[in-house]
Amino acid sequence: MIDVPSVIYPCPTYSLRGLVWHQGRAVTIDTYRGYLLETVPLTGSTVVLNKFTAREFKEATDLAITGSVLWVVKDNTISYCHWGEFALQPYLELPDPIEGIAVSEGGVYVSCRRLAEILVFGR
């Protein structure tokens, strides 16, 4: 088993939201700056992945990755992009704020606090 530090401080960060694993690295969003951050857990080394599209990711609250597609939640909207491009494309908009997202090969699962339900959408 690999020893991982008990706390990882990805720099530069201000306000982190969402956390997923991609190719053995932690990926999260600095919702204040819009940075999509990739962190190596063993070293804490952090890279900003979306330097040129950070504005699109500001105020994002959650994310999911399936294959080479990154899914991003921002208020009541779900957007997606291909890994490495990071240019968000709209996928779905709901009347209520979205709290969380999970994606599988067969569907997009969305939680909404106000509805108290998990909504399922086909891909």
DSSP file with accessible surface (Angstrom, degrees, kcal/mol):
  #  RESIDUE AA STRUCTURE BP1 BP2  ACC     N-H-->O    O-->H-N    N-H-->O    O-->H-N    TCO  KAPPA ALPHA  PHI   PSI    X-CA   Y-CA   Z-CA
    1    1 A M              0   0  238      0, 0.0     2,-0.3     0, 0.0     0, 0.0   0.000 360.0 360.0 360.0 142.3    0.0    0.0    0.0
    2    2 A I        -     0   0  115      1,-0.0     2,-0.5     0, 0.0     0, 0.0  -0.614 360.0-126.6 -86.0 136.4    1.2    3.5   -0.9
    3    3 A D        -     0   0  151     -2,-0.3    -1,-0.0    39,-0.0     3,-0.0  -0.724  29.1-171.3 -80.8 123.0    1.7    6.0    1.9
    4    4 A V        -     0   0   77     -2,-0.5    38,-0.1    39,-0.0     4,-0.0  -0.934  31.5-101.3-114.4 139.4   -0.2    9.2    1.1
    5    5 A P        -     0   0   58      0, 0.0     3,-0.1     0, 0.0    38,-0.0  -0.242  26.9-127.0 -56.0 147.5    0.2   12.4    3.1
    6    6 A S  S    S+     0   0  126      1,-0.2     2,-0.4    -3,-0.0    -2,-0.0   0.763  96.3  30.0 -71.3 -22.1   -2.7   12.9    5.5
    7    7 A V        -     0   0   76      2,-0.0     2,-0.5     0, 0.0    -1,-0.2  -0.998  69.9-159.8-137.2 133.1   -3.2   16.4    4.1
    8    8 A I        -     0   0   56     -2,-0.4    36,-0.1    -3,-0.1    34,-0.0  -0.954   2.7-161.6-112.4 128.9   -2.6   17.6    0.6
    9    9 A Y        -     0   0  175     -2,-0.5     2,-0.4     2,-0.0    37,-0.1  -0.787   8.6-161.4-109.9  86.4   -2.2   21.4    0.0
   10   10 A P        -     0   0   12      0, 0.0    35,-0.1     0, 0.0     3,-0.1  -0.537  26.3-121.5 -70.1 123.4   -2.7   22.0   -3.7
   11   11 A C  S    S+     0   0   87     33,-0.4    35,-0.2    -2,-0.4     3,-0.0  -0.900  84.6  31.5-110.5 145.8   -1.3   25.4   -4.5
   12   12 A P  S    S+     0   0   68      0, 0.0     2,-0.3     0, 0.0    -1,-0.2   0.477  87.0 137.1 -87.8 128.2   -2.4   27.9   -5.7
   13   13 A T        +     0   0   51      1,-0.1     3,-0.1    -3,-0.1    17,-0.0  -0.958  26.2 169.2-135.4 156.8   -5.9   27.5   -4.3
   14   14 A Y  S    S+     0   0  152     -2,-0.3     2,-0.3     1,-0.1    -1,-0.1   0.600  80.1   6.7-127.2 -51.3   -8.5   29.6   -2.7
   15   15 A S  S    S-     0   0   47      2,-0.0    16,-2.3     0, 0.0    17,-0.6  -0.891  70.3-156.2-144.4 106.8  -11.8   27.7   -2.5
   16   16 A L  E     +A   30   0A  72     -2,-0.3     2,-0.3    14,-0.2    14,-0.2  -0.654  14.9 173.1 -90.3 140.3  -11.9   24.0   -3.5
   17   17 A R  E     +A   29   0A 104     12,-2.4    12,-2.0    -2,-0.3    45,-0.1  -0.995  48.0  12.0-140.9 145.8  -15.0   22.2   -4.7
   18   18 A G  E     -     0   0A  21     43,-0.3    11,-0.5    -2,-0.3     2,-0.3   0.378  58.3-149.5  68.5 149.1  -15.4   18.7   -6.1
   19   19 A L  E     +     0   0A 112     44,-0.3     2,-0.3     9,-0.2     9,-0.2  -0.892  21.7 159.8-156.0 122.9  -12.8   15.9   -6.1
   20   20 A V  E     -A   27   0A  24      7,-2.2     7,-3.1    -2,-0.3     2,-0.4  -0.933  33.9-120.5-137.2 162.7  -12.3   13.1   -8.5
   21   21 A W  E     +A   26   0A 154     -2,-0.3     2,-0.4     5,-0.2     5,-0.2  -0.899  27.7 176.3-106.8 135.6   -9.5   10.8   -9.5
   22   22 A H  E >  S-A   25   0A  16      3,-2.6     3,-1.4    -2,-0.4    -2,-0.0  -0.952  71.1 -20.7-141.2 116.9   -8.1   10.7  -13.0
   23   23 A Q  T 3  S-     0   0  160     -2,-0.4     3,-0.1     1,-0.3    -1,-0.0   0.885 127.8 -49.4  52.4  44.0   -5.1    8.6  -14.0
   24   24 A G  T 3  S+     0   0   59      1,-0.2     2,-0.3    16,-0.0    -1,-0.3   0.596 118.6 105.0  77.4  11.4   -3.9    8.3  -10.4
   25   25 A R  E <  S-A   22   0A 102     -3,-1.4    -3,-2.6    15,-0.1     2,-0.4  -0.929  71.7-116.0-125.6 150.3   -4.1   12.0   -9.7
   26   26 A A  E     -AB  21  39A  10     13,-2.3    13,-3.1    -2,-0.3     2,-0.4  -0.675  28.7-165.3 -83.7 133.4   -6.6   14.1   -7.7
   27   27 A V  E     +AB  20  38A   0     -7,-3.1    -7,-2.2    -2,-0.4     2,-0.3  -0.980  17.9 155.3-122.5 130.7   -8.5   16.6   -9.8
   28   28 A T  E     - B   0  37A  12      9,-2.1     9,-3.1    -2,-0.4     2,-0.4  -0.913  34.9-116.8-145.4 170.5  -10.5   19.5   -8.1
   29   29 A I  E     -AB  17  36A   0    -12,-2.0   -12,-2.4   -11,-0.5     2,-1.1  -0.951   7.4-145.3-117.6 131.3  -11.8   23.0   -9.0
   30   30 A D  E  >> -AB  16  35A   0      5,-3.0     4,-2.8    -2,-0.4     5,-0.7  -0.842  21.9-166.1 -86.0  99.3  -10.8   26.2   -7.3
   31   31 A T  T  45S+     0   0   18    -16,-2.3    28,-3.1    -2,-1.1    29,-0.2   0.784  79.6  55.2 -65.3 -25.8  -14.3   27.7   -7.7
   32   32 A Y  T  45S+     0   0  133    -17,-0.6    -1,-0.2    26,-0.2    26,-0.1   0.936 122.8  23.7 -73.2 -46.0  -13.1   31.3   -6.9
   33   33 A R  T  45S-     0   0   91    -18,-0.2    25,-0.2     2,-0.1    -2,-0.2   0.636 101.9-123.2 -93.9 -18.7  -10.4   31.5   -9.6
   34   34 A G  T  <5 +     0   0    0     -4,-2.8     2,-0.3    23,-0.3    23,-0.3   0.581  55.2 155.5  85.9  11.0  -11.9   28.8  -11.9
   35   35 A Y  E   < -B   30   0A  70     -5,-0.7    -5,-3.0   -23,-0.1     2,-0.7  -0.544  38.2-148.3 -76.2 131.4   -8.7   26.8  -11.9
   36   36 A L  E     -B   29   0A   0     -2,-0.3    13,-3.1    -7,-0.2    14,-0.6  -0.902  27.6-159.6 -92.9 116.8   -9.0   23.1  -12.7
   37   37 A L  E     -BC  28  48A   0     -9,-3.1    -9,-2.1    -2,-0.7     2,-0.5  -0.853  18.2-163.8-111.2 137.0   -6.2   21.6  -10.6
   38   38 A E  E     -BC  27  47A  23      9,-2.4     9,-2.4    -2,-0.4     2,-0.4  -0.979  15.4-170.2-117.4 124.4   -4.5   18.2  -10.9
   39   39 A T  E     -BC  26  46A   4    -13,-3.1   -13,-2.3    -2,-0.5     7,-0.2  -0.953  23.4-136.7-122.2 133.1   -2.5   17.1   -7.9
   40   40 A V     >  -     0   0   35      5,-2.5     4,-2.9    -2,-0.4     3,-0.5  -0.773  21.0-148.6 -81.3 116.7    0.0   14.2   -7.5
   41   41 A P  T  4 S+     0   0   16      0, 0.0    -1,-0.1     0, 0.0   -16,-0.1   0.838  89.8  52.3 -62.5 -34.4   -1.0   12.8   -4.1
   42   42 A L  T  4 S+     0   0   94      1,-0.2    -2,-0.0   -38,-0.1   -39,-0.0   0.836 125.8  21.7 -72.8 -30.0    2.4   11.5   -3.0
   43   43 A T  T  4 S-     0   0  101     -3,-0.5    -1,-0.2     2,-0.1     3,-0.1   0.633  92.0-128.7-110.7 -20.6    4.2   14.9   -3.6
   44   44 A G     <  +     0   0   24     -4,-2.9   -33,-0.4     1,-0.3     2,-0.1   0.477  51.5 158.1  80.2   1.5    1.4   17.5   -3.4
   45   45 A S        -     0   0   66     -5,-0.4    -5,-2.5   -35,-0.1     2,-0.4  -0.407  23.3-162.4 -62.2 128.2    2.7   18.8   -6.8
   46   46 A T  E     -C   39   0A  29     -7,-0.2     2,-0.4   -35,-0.2    -7,-0.2  -0.942  13.0-169.2-124.2 139.5   -0.2   20.7   -8.4
   47   47 A V  E     -C   38   0A  66     -9,-2.4    -9,-2.4    -2,-0.4     2,-0.6  -0.974  23.3-130.5-125.9 137.0   -0.7   21.9  -12.0
   48   48 A V  E     -C   37   0A  26     -2,-0.4     3,-0.4   -11,-0.2   -11,-0.2  -0.799  23.2-172.3 -83.2 119.5   -3.4   24.3  -13.3
   49   49 A L  S    S+     0   0   41    -13,-3.1     3,-0.2    -2,-0.6    -1,-0.1   0.743  74.2  44.8 -86.3 -26.2   -4.9   22.4  -16.3
   50   50 A N    >>  +     0   0    3    -14,-0.6     3,-1.1     1,-0.2     4,-0.7  -0.333  59.5 149.4-119.6  52.8   -7.1   25.2  -17.7
   51   51 A K  T 34 S+     0   0  144     -3,-0.4     3,-0.3     1,-0.3    -1,-0.2   0.842  80.2  40.2 -54.8 -36.4   -5.0   28.3  -17.7
   52   52 A F  T 34 S+     0   0  201     -3,-0.2    -1,-0.3     1,-0.2     3,-0.1   0.573 122.2  38.9 -95.1  -8.7   -6.8   29.7  -20.8
   53   53 A T  T X> S+     0   0   26     -3,-1.1     3,-1.1     1,-0.1     4,-0.6   0.149  74.2 118.0-124.0  18.6  -10.4   28.7  -19.9
   54   54 A A  H >X  +     0   0   12     -4,-0.7     3,-1.3    -3,-0.3     4,-0.7   0.850  68.5  65.2 -57.8 -34.5  -10.4   29.3  -16.2
   55   55 A R  H >4 S+     0   0  213      1,-0.3     3,-0.9     2,-0.2    -1,-0.3   0.876  96.8  56.4 -58.0 -36.2  -13.2   31.9  -16.5
   56   56 A E  H <4 S+     0   0   73     -3,-1.1    -1,-0.3     1,-0.2    -2,-0.2   0.769 107.5  49.1 -66.1 -24.9  -15.6   29.2  -17.7
   57   57 A F  H X< S+     0   0    0     -3,-1.3     3,-1.8    -4,-0.6   -23,-0.3   0.487  79.9 123.8 -95.6  -5.1  -15.0   27.2  -14.6
   58   58 A K  T << S+     0   0   92     -3,-0.9   -26,-0.2    -4,-0.7   -27,-0.1  -0.314  80.8  12.3 -60.1 139.5  -15.5   30.0  -12.0
   59   59 A E  T 3  S+     0   0  142    -28,-3.1    16,-0.5     1,-0.2    -1,-0.3   0.590  87.7 152.8  67.7  14.6  -18.2   29.3   -9.5
   60   60 A A    <   -     0   0    0     -3,-1.8    14,-0.3   -29,-0.2    -1,-0.2  -0.470  25.9-169.3 -68.7 146.2  -18.3   25.6  -10.5
   61   61 A T        +     0   0   29     12,-2.7   -43,-0.3     1,-0.3     2,-0.3   0.598  57.8   8.5-117.2 -16.9  -19.4   23.4   -7.6
   62   62 A D  E     -D   73   0B  32     11,-1.0    11,-2.7   -45,-0.1     2,-0.3  -0.984  55.6-166.1-159.0 164.0  -18.8   19.8   -8.6
   63   63 A L  E     -D   72   0B   3     -2,-0.3   -44,-0.3     9,-0.2     2,-0.3  -0.977   3.1-169.5-151.9 161.4  -17.2   17.6  -11.3
   64   64 A A  E     -D   71   0B   8      7,-1.9     7,-3.3    -2,-0.3     2,-0.4  -0.974   9.9-151.1-147.9 154.4  -17.1   14.1  -12.6
   65   65 A I  E     +D   70   0B  33     -2,-0.3     2,-0.4     5,-0.2     5,-0.2  -0.999  14.3 173.3-131.2 133.8  -14.9   12.3  -15.1
   66   66 A T  E >   -D   69   0B  15      3,-2.3     3,-2.3    -2,-0.4     2,-0.2  -0.969  67.8 -42.4-137.9 121.5  -15.8    9.3  -17.3
   67   67 A G  T 3  S-     0   0   59     -2,-0.4    38,-0.0     1,-0.3     0, 0.0  -0.400 124.1 -25.0  61.2-121.9  -13.3    8.2  -19.9
   68   68 A S  T 3  S+     0   0   71     -2,-0.2    15,-3.5    -3,-0.1     2,-0.5   0.125 116.6 100.6-107.9  19.9  -11.9   11.3  -21.5
   69   69 A V  E <   -DE  66  82B  17     -3,-2.3    -3,-2.3    13,-0.2     2,-0.5  -0.922  55.4-156.9-112.9 129.0  -14.9   13.5  -20.7
   70   70 A L  E     -DE  65  81B   0     11,-2.9    11,-2.0    -2,-0.5     2,-0.4  -0.889   8.3-158.3-101.8 130.4  -15.0   16.0  -17.8
   71   71 A W  E     -DE  64  80B  10     -7,-3.3    -7,-1.9    -2,-0.5     2,-0.4  -0.915   8.5-167.3-111.1 136.7  -18.4   17.0  -16.5
   72   72 A V  E     -DE  63  79B   2      7,-3.0     7,-2.7    -2,-0.4     2,-0.4  -0.980  10.5-151.0-131.3 135.0  -18.8   20.3  -14.6
   73   73 A V  E     +DE  62  78B   0    -11,-2.7   -12,-2.7    -2,-0.4   -11,-1.0  -0.881  17.1 172.4-104.8 132.9  -21.7   21.6  -12.4
   74   74 A K  E >   - E   0  77B  71      3,-2.5     3,-2.2    -2,-0.4     2,-0.4  -0.911  63.6 -56.2-142.8 108.0  -22.3   25.3  -12.1
   75   75 A D  T 3  S-     0   0  101    -16,-0.5    23,-3.0    -2,-0.4    21,-0.0  -0.377 123.2 -16.1  58.8-108.8  -25.5   26.5  -10.4
   76   76 A N  T 3  S+     0   0   29     -2,-0.4    18,-2.8    21,-0.3     2,-0.4   0.166 121.1  89.9-110.3  19.4  -28.3   24.8  -12.3
   77   77 A T  E <   -EF  74  93B  34     -3,-2.2    -3,-2.5    16,-0.2     2,-0.5  -0.922  55.6-156.3-122.9 141.1  -26.2   23.8  -15.4
   78   78 A I  E     +EF  73  92B   0     14,-3.0    13,-2.7    -2,-0.4    14,-1.8  -0.963  19.8 175.9-111.5 130.7  -24.2   20.8  -16.4
   79   79 A S  E     -EF  72  90B  19     -7,-2.7    -7,-3.0    -2,-0.5     2,-0.3  -0.856   8.5-162.0-125.3 165.3  -21.4   21.3  -19.0
   80   80 A Y  E     +EF  71  89B  74      9,-2.4     9,-2.9    -2,-0.3     2,-0.3  -0.949   8.7 178.1-142.8 162.8  -18.8   18.9  -20.4
   81   81 A C  E     -E   70   0B   2    -11,-2.0   -11,-2.9    -2,-0.3     2,-0.3  -0.973  36.6 -96.0-156.6 163.8  -15.6   19.0  -22.3
   82   82 A H  E >>  -E   69   0B  86     -2,-0.3     3,-2.1     5,-0.2     4,-1.6  -0.673  52.2 -96.0 -85.8 139.2  -13.0   16.6  -23.5
   83   83 A W  T 34 S+     0   0   57    -15,-3.5    -1,-0.1    -2,-0.3   -15,-0.0  -0.311 111.5  21.3 -56.5 129.2  -10.0   16.1  -21.3
   84   84 A G  T 34 S+     0   0   54     -3,-0.0    -1,-0.3     1,-0.0    -2,-0.0   0.051 116.6  66.0  99.4 -23.9   -7.1   18.3  -22.4
   85   85 A E  T <4  -     0   0  132     -3,-2.1    -2,-0.2     2,-0.1     3,-0.1   0.854  69.1-172.5 -93.6 -47.0   -9.3   20.8  -24.3
   86   86 A F     <  +     0   0   11     -4,-1.6     2,-0.7     1,-0.2   -30,-0.1   0.766  33.1 137.2  58.7  31.6  -11.2   22.2  -21.3
   87   87 A A        -     0   0   38     -5,-0.2    -5,-0.2   -31,-0.0    -1,-0.2  -0.924  53.5-132.2-103.7 105.5  -13.7   24.3  -23.4
   88   88 A L        -     0   0   26     -2,-0.7    -7,-0.2   -35,-0.2   -17,-0.1  -0.338  20.6-165.3 -68.0 137.9  -17.0   23.7  -21.7
   89   89 A Q  E     -F   80   0B  97     -9,-2.9    -9,-2.4    -2,-0.1     2,-0.1  -0.957  28.5-109.0-117.9 137.3  -20.1   22.8  -23.8
   90   90 A P  E     +F   79   0B 101      0, 0.0   -11,-0.2     0, 0.0     3,-0.1  -0.391  40.3 165.6 -68.0 141.8  -23.6   23.0  -22.4
   91   91 A Y  E     -     0   0B  71    -13,-2.7     2,-0.3     1,-0.4   -12,-0.2   0.669  60.3  -6.3-118.0 -47.3  -25.3   19.7  -21.7
   92   92 A L  E     -F   78   0B  39    -14,-1.8   -14,-3.0     2,-0.0     2,-0.4  -0.995  48.0-159.6-157.6 143.0  -28.3   20.3  -19.5
   93   93 A E  E     -F   77   0B 141     -2,-0.3   -16,-0.2   -16,-0.2   -17,-0.0  -0.998  13.0-167.1-128.7 133.3  -30.0   23.1  -17.5
   94   94 A L        -     0   0   21    -18,-2.8     4,-0.1    -2,-0.4   -18,-0.0  -0.785  31.1-121.7-113.6 160.8  -32.5   22.5  -14.7
   95   95 A P  S    S+     0   0  115      0, 0.0    -1,-0.1     0, 0.0   -19,-0.1   0.730  96.8  53.9 -73.3 -18.0  -34.8   24.9  -12.9
   96   96 A D  S    S-     0   0   22    -20,-0.1    -2,-0.2     1,-0.1     0, 0.0  -0.824  99.3 -89.6-117.0 154.8  -33.2   24.2   -9.5
   97   97 A P        -     0   0   45      0, 0.0     2,-0.4     0, 0.0    16,-0.4  -0.298  40.0-129.3 -60.2 141.9  -29.5   24.3   -8.4
   98   98 A I        -     0   0    5    -23,-3.0    14,-0.2    14,-0.1   -23,-0.2  -0.816  21.4-174.4 -96.5 131.5  -27.6   21.1   -8.8
   99   99 A E        +     0   0   67     12,-3.0     2,-0.3    -2,-0.4    13,-0.2   0.806  62.9   0.7 -94.0 -39.0  -25.7   19.8   -5.8
  100  100 A G  E     -G  111   0C  12     11,-1.2    11,-2.1   -38,-0.1     2,-0.3  -0.982  54.5-154.2-151.8 163.0  -23.8   16.8   -7.1
  101  101 A I  E     +G  110   0C  18     -2,-0.3     2,-0.3     9,-0.2     9,-0.2  -0.997   8.3 178.4-143.0 142.4  -23.1   14.8  -10.2
  102  102 A A  E     -G  109   0C  53      7,-2.2     7,-3.4    -2,-0.3     2,-0.4  -0.984  14.1-161.7-139.1 140.8  -22.0   11.2  -11.0
  103  103 A V  E     +G  108   0C  25     -2,-0.3     2,-0.3     5,-0.2     5,-0.2  -0.985  11.4 174.1-130.3 135.2  -21.5    9.9  -14.5
  104  104 A S        -     0   0   46      3,-2.7     3,-0.4    -2,-0.4   -38,-0.1  -0.748  52.2 -92.3-123.0 178.0  -21.4    6.3  -15.8
  105  105 A E  S    S+     0   0  145     -2,-0.3    18,-0.1     1,-0.2     3,-0.1   0.806 125.6  40.9 -61.5 -26.4  -21.2    5.0  -19.4
  106  106 A G  S    S+     0   0   59      1,-0.2    17,-0.7    16,-0.1     2,-0.3   0.625 120.6   0.1-100.0 -13.9  -25.0    4.8  -19.4
  107  107 A G  E     - H   0 122C   1     -3,-0.4    -3,-2.7    15,-0.2     2,-0.5  -0.999  54.0-115.7-168.2 166.1  -26.2    7.9  -17.6
  108  108 A V  E     -GH 103 121C   0     13,-3.2    13,-2.6    -2,-0.3     2,-0.5  -0.970  30.4-158.1-112.8 122.5  -25.7   11.2  -15.8
  109  109 A Y  E     -GH 102 120C  91     -7,-3.4    -7,-2.2    -2,-0.5     2,-0.4  -0.906  11.8-175.0-107.8 127.7  -26.9   11.2  -12.2
  110  110 A V  E     -GH 101 119C   1      9,-2.7     9,-3.2    -2,-0.5     2,-0.4  -0.976  13.1-152.0-129.2 132.7  -27.7   14.6  -10.7
  111  111 A S  E     -GH 100 118C  42    -11,-2.1   -12,-3.0    -2,-0.4   -11,-1.2  -0.874   9.7-171.7-106.3 139.1  -28.7   15.4   -7.1
  112  112 A C  E  >> - H   0 117C   4      5,-1.7     4,-1.5    -2,-0.4     5,-1.1  -0.996  15.4-155.0-128.7 124.2  -30.9   18.5   -6.3
  113  113 A R  T  45S+     0   0  182     -2,-0.4    -1,-0.1   -16,-0.4     3,-0.1   0.923  95.0  51.7 -63.6 -46.0  -31.4   19.6   -2.7
  114  114 A R  T  45S+     0   0  181    -17,-0.3    -1,-0.2     1,-0.2   -16,-0.1   0.897 116.5  39.6 -63.0 -38.7  -34.7   21.3   -3.4
  115  115 A L  T  45S-     0   0   69      2,-0.2    -1,-0.2     1,-0.0    -2,-0.2   0.720  94.6-144.3 -81.2 -21.6  -36.2   18.3   -5.2
  116  116 A A  T  <5 +     0   0   88     -4,-1.5     2,-0.3     1,-0.2    -3,-0.2   0.895  63.3 107.2  56.2  41.4  -34.7   15.8   -2.7
  117  117 A E  E   <S-H  112   0C 113     -5,-1.1    -5,-1.7    -7,-0.0     2,-0.6  -0.948  72.2-124.6-141.0 161.4  -34.2   13.4   -5.6
  118  118 A I  E     -H  111   0C 118     -2,-0.3     2,-0.3    -7,-0.2    -7,-0.2  -0.964  31.3-153.2-107.1 116.7  -31.5   12.0   -7.8
  119  119 A L  E     -H  110   0C  36     -9,-3.2    -9,-2.7    -2,-0.6     2,-0.5  -0.722   3.2-151.4 -91.4 143.8  -32.4   12.6  -11.4
  120  120 A V  E     -H  109   0C  89     -2,-0.3     2,-0.4   -11,-0.2   -11,-0.2  -0.964  13.5-178.1-121.4 127.2  -31.1   10.3  -14.1
  121  121 A F  E     -H  108   0C  55    -13,-2.6   -13,-3.2    -2,-0.5     2,-0.1  -0.960  26.4-117.8-123.8 141.7  -30.4   11.4  -17.7
  122  122 A G  E      H  107   0C  58     -2,-0.4   -15,-0.2   -15,-0.2   -16,-0.1  -0.354 360.0 360.0 -73.9 154.0  -29.2    9.3  -20.6
  123  123 A R              0   0  120    -17,-0.7    -1,-0.1   -18,-0.1   -16,-0.1   0.395 360.0 360.0 -96.3 360.0  -25.9   10.0  -22.3
